[in-house]
Amino acid sequence: MATINRFEDILSWKEARTLNKTIGDLIDKGKFKNSFRLINQIEGSAGSIMDNIAEGFERGGNKEFIQFLFIAKASCGELRSQLYRALDRNFIEQNEFESLSVHAMRINSLIQKFINYLENTTIKGTKFKPKTE
């Protein structure tokens, strides 16, 4: 596996960014009407996926990174639950729901694969590399 030097290079982060933009576009088009609480929650959980991947990466150690990846996975589940709420209130169509839900599940799978890799690698993170002078 190639070394990742920036969180922007992580596939699950890239996918989460794309999903976050799609959610934002739906909100900006008025799909969620004036349901400000749901808008805040769905924007928060969608953003939390990418934010936790980034924050965990920047911690510099695998143990902390894994912890943040699990939080990102949980945010994927939270987002999917909120999508059901949006569907049930007719804020989004069935096809939009399915597309967004499948995208969230794909991100969840990518994150889990990354967790599995990190749990089994001998590389422990940048903060554990010997200092060079």
BELTAJO-V742034 format. One record per residue. N is the residue number from 0. RES is the residue in one letter. PSI is psi in radians with two decimals (none if undefined). Layout:
<<N/RES/PSI> <N/RES/PSI>>
//
This chain:
<<0/M/2.37> <1/A/2.61> <2/T/2.36> <3/I/2.13> <4/N/-0.31> <5/R/2.52> <6/F/-0.45> <7/E/-0.25> <8/D/-0.11> <9/I/2.18> <10/L/-0.76> <11/S/-0.59> <12/W/-0.76> <13/K/-0.78> <14/E/-0.69> <15/A/-0.64> <16/R/-0.77> <17/T/-0.79> <18/L/-0.74> <19/N/-0.72> <20/K/-0.73> <21/T/-0.78> <22/I/-0.80> <23/G/-0.70> <24/D/-0.72> <25/L/-0.73> <26/I/-0.80> <27/D/-0.47> <28/K/0.01> <29/G/0.24> <30/K/-0.49> <31/F/0.25> <32/K/-2.21> <33/N/0.52> <34/S/1.31> <35/F/-0.58> <36/R/-0.79> <37/L/-0.68> <38/I/-0.84> <39/N/-0.73> <40/Q/-0.78> <41/I/-0.65> <42/E/-0.68> <43/G/-0.82> <44/S/-0.68> <45/A/-0.76> <46/G/-0.58> <47/S/-0.54> <48/I/-0.98> <49/M/-0.63> <50/D/-0.70> <51/N/-0.58> <52/I/-0.81> <53/A/-0.85> <54/E/-0.75> <55/G/-0.75> <56/F/-0.77> <57/E/-0.23> <58/R/-0.43> <59/G/0.03> <60/G/2.53> <61/N/-0.68> <62/K/-0.83> <63/E/-0.68> <64/F/-0.80> <65/I/-0.74> <66/Q/-0.78> <67/F/-0.56> <68/L/-0.65> <69/F/-0.63> <70/I/-0.72> <71/A/-0.72> <72/K/-0.75> <73/A/-0.65> <74/S/-0.56> <75/C/-0.77> <76/G/-0.74> <77/E/-0.77> <78/L/-0.78> <79/R/-0.69> <80/S/-0.74> <81/Q/-0.54> <82/L/-0.64> <83/Y/-0.72> <84/R/-0.75> <85/A/-0.70> <86/L/-0.81> <87/D/-0.43> <88/R/0.16> <89/N/0.52> <90/F/-0.47> <91/I/2.71> <92/E/2.84> <93/Q/-0.75> <94/N/-0.63> <95/E/-0.77> <96/F/-0.87> <97/E/-0.76> <98/S/-0.82> <99/L/-0.72> <100/S/-0.77> <101/V/-0.70> <102/H/-0.78> <103/A/-0.69> <104/M/-0.61> <105/R/-0.78> <106/I/-0.77> <107/N/-0.77> <108/S/-0.75> <109/L/-0.74> <110/I/-0.77> <111/Q/-0.70> <112/K/-0.67> <113/F/-0.72> <114/I/-0.83> <115/N/-0.76> <116/Y/-0.87> <117/L/-0.61> <118/E/-0.40> <119/N/-0.01> <120/T/2.71> <121/T/-0.23> <122/I/2.24> <123/K/-0.12> <124/G/2.86> <125/T/-0.54> <126/K/-0.12> <127/F/0.04> <128/K/2.51> <129/P/2.48> <130/K/2.36> <131/T/2.50> <132/E/none>>
//
